[in-house]
């Protein structure tokens, strides 16, 4: 059994969602949960991501990981996708193993039997096909206007902690179905942890793969090992 360190606040709802989901899995396994939550500054992190300043992001989040290590945590996870742009830099700074969300992507796509996906999330996440974890031949690229809309809407959801608001749900469904029908996507990869929180109580009405849930499964497996 390993003590979990969770870097949250990116944004607030996503960290709470991770905590709730981890607790549910531990309760189901009848195992005692040991978890320490560290709150990161979401605006600071997003500014580093937008500037692609991997060194500064690695120093900041790697430093938080080390604080969690000092608190006795044996593994650490970040409850957001976008900061993984600097996962190599964060890993170099951290003195504790990091459970990367990127490692969950290939296995998740394989388990779903999905060859072609469109990615919803932050602009950097979509542009880079989740930082290279989705093979180019599997990625269905969004048109520029659609990509801008998803990025801006995702930012609104994350910063304001929205959950299952009807206007956003309707537009996400319209876009997803258009990608499925016109671009032959087989599923939408929800590659933003605040999207997982957004849909926590009302699942999407389109085929999807929830990257945060895959990551949480991975965290729990490592913690229980």
C-alpha positions in Angstrom: 0.0 0.0 0.0 1.4 3.4 -1.0 0.5 6.9 0.2 -0.8 9.0 -2.7 0.3 12.6 -3.3 -2.2 14.5 -5.5 -1.5 17.9 -7.1 -4.8 19.6 -7.5 -6.3 23.0 -8.1 -5.9 22.6 -11.9 -8.7 23.6 -11.7 -10.4 23.1 -8.4 -13.2 20.8 -9.5 -10.8 18.4 -11.2 -8.8 17.9 -8.0 -12.0 17.3 -6.0 -13.2 14.9 -8.7 -9.9 12.9 -8.5 -10.1 12.8 -4.7 -13.8 11.5 -4.8 -13.1 8.9 -7.5 -9.9 7.6 -5.7 -11.8 7.4 -2.4 -14.6 5.4 -4.1 -12.2 2.9 -5.5 -10.4 2.4 -2.2 -13.8 2.0 -0.4 -14.8 -0.7 -3.0 -11.5 -2.5 -2.4 -12.0 -2.1 1.4 -8.5 -0.7 1.6 -7.5 2.3 3.8 -6.7 5.4 1.8 -3.7 7.6 2.5 -3.7 10.7 0.5 -2.2 14.2 0.7 -3.5 17.0 -1.5 -1.4 19.9 -2.7 -3.1 23.0 -4.2 -1.4 24.4 -7.3 -2.0 27.9 -8.7 -4.0 27.2 -11.9 -3.3 30.6 -13.5 0.4 30.2 -12.9 0.4 26.8 -14.5 -1.7 27.8 -17.5 0.6 30.8 -18.1 3.6 28.4 -18.2 1.7 26.0 -20.5 0.7 28.8 -22.9 4.3 30.0 -23.0 5.5 26.4 -23.4 7.9 27.2 -20.5 8.6 23.6 -19.6 11.6 24.5 -17.3 9.5 26.8 -15.1 6.6 24.4 -15.0 8.9 21.5 -14.1 10.5 23.5 -11.3 7.1 24.6 -9.9 5.2 21.3 -10.1 8.3 19.2 -9.3 8.7 21.4 -6.2 5.2 20.6 -5.1 5.8 16.9 -5.8 8.8 17.1 -3.4 6.7 18.7 -0.7 4.4 15.8 -1.0 7.3 13.4 -0.8 8.4 15.2 2.4 4.9 14.5 3.7 5.4 10.8 3.2 3.8 10.3 -0.2 5.3 7.4 -2.2 3.7 8.2 -5.6 2.4 11.6 -7.0 -0.1 12.4 -9.7 -1.2 15.7 -11.3 -5.0 16.0 -11.7 -4.7 17.8 -15.1 -3.6 17.0 -18.6 -2.1 20.2 -19.9 0.8 20.3 -17.3 2.0 17.0 -18.7 3.6 19.1 -21.5 6.5 19.3 -19.1 6.3 15.8 -17.6 10.0 15.1 -18.4 11.0 18.3 -16.6 8.7 17.6 -13.6 10.1 14.1 -13.3 13.7 15.4 -13.3 12.9 17.7 -10.4 10.7 15.3 -8.4 12.2 12.9 -5.9 9.1 10.7 -6.0 7.6 8.6 -8.8 5.0 10.4 -10.9 2.0 8.6 -12.4 1.7 10.2 -15.8 -1.7 10.5 -17.4 0.0 10.1 -20.8 0.8 6.5 -20.0 -2.9 5.8 -19.8 -3.6 6.8 -23.4 -2.3 3.9 -25.6 -3.8 1.2 -23.3 -7.1 3.1 -23.1 -7.4 3.4 -26.9 -6.5 -0.3 -27.3 -9.0 -1.4 -24.6 -11.7 0.6 -26.3 -10.9 -1.0 -29.7 -10.7 2.5 -31.1 -8.6 3.4 -34.2 -9.8 7.0 -34.8 -10.5 9.6 -32.1 -11.0 13.3 -31.9 -9.5 15.1 -28.8 -11.4 17.6 -26.6 -9.4 19.6 -24.1 -7.0 22.5 -23.8 -5.5 24.0 -27.0 -2.0 22.6 -26.3 -3.5 19.1 -25.6 -5.4 19.1 -28.9 -2.7 20.6 -31.0 -0.1 18.0 -29.8 -2.4 15.0 -29.9 -2.1 14.8 -26.1 1.7 15.4 -26.3 2.2 12.7 -28.8 0.4 9.9 -26.9 -2.2 9.6 -29.7 -0.6 8.3 -32.9 -1.0 10.7 -35.9 -2.9 8.2 -37.9 -5.5 7.8 -35.1 -6.1 11.5 -34.6 -9.1 13.3 -36.2 -8.1 17.0 -36.2 -10.7 19.6 -35.4 -11.2 22.6 -37.7 -9.7 25.8 -36.4 -13.0 27.4 -35.3 -14.1 24.2 -33.6 -10.7 23.9 -31.8 -10.9 27.5 -30.6 -14.5 26.9 -29.3 -13.5 23.7 -27.5 -10.5 25.4 -25.9 -12.4 28.5 -24.8 -15.3 26.5 -23.5 -13.1 24.2 -21.6 -11.3 27.1 -20.0 -14.7 28.5 -18.9 -15.7 25.1 -17.4 -12.4 24.7 -15.6 -12.1 28.2 -14.2 -15.7 28.5 -13.1 -16.2 24.9 -12.0 -19.2 24.3 -14.3 -21.0 20.9 -14.2 -23.4 19.6 -16.8 -24.6 23.1 -17.9 -27.1 22.6 -20.8 -25.7 25.0 -23.4 -22.2 23.5 -23.2 -23.6 19.9 -23.2 -25.7 20.6 -26.3 -22.8 22.2 -28.3 -20.3 19.4 -27.3 -22.9 16.9 -28.5 -23.4 18.6 -31.8 -19.7 18.9 -32.5 -19.0 15.3 -31.4 -21.7 13.9 -33.6 -20.5 16.0 -36.6 -17.0 14.6 -36.1 -18.4 11.1 -35.8 -20.6 11.4 -38.9 -18.5 13.6 -41.2 -14.9 12.8 -40.3 -15.4 9.1 -39.3 -14.2 9.5 -35.7 -15.1 6.5 -33.6 -15.0 8.2 -30.3 -14.1 11.5 -28.5 -11.2 11.4 -26.2 -12.1 13.6 -23.2 -8.5 14.8 -22.6 -9.3 17.4 -20.0 -9.9 16.5 -16.4 -12.4 19.2 -15.9 -14.5 17.6 -18.7 -14.6 14.5 -16.6 -15.8 16.5 -13.6 -18.3 18.4 -15.9 -19.8 15.1 -17.1 -19.6 13.3 -13.7 -23.3 13.1 -13.1 -24.6 13.3 -16.7 -22.5 11.1 -19.1 -22.0 12.3 -22.7 -24.5 11.1 -25.3 -21.8 10.3 -27.7 -19.1 7.6 -27.8 -16.2 8.7 -25.6 -13.1 7.7 -23.7 -12.6 9.4 -20.3 -8.8 10.0 -19.9 -9.1 11.1 -16.3 -10.9 7.9 -15.3 -8.2 5.9 -16.9 -5.6 7.9 -15.0 -7.4 7.4 -11.7 -7.5 3.7 -12.3 -3.8 3.8 -12.9 -3.1 5.8 -9.7 -5.1 3.3 -7.7 -3.4 0.3 -9.2 0.0 1.7 -8.2 -1.2 2.7 -4.8 -2.6 -0.8 -4.0 0.4 -2.7 -5.5 
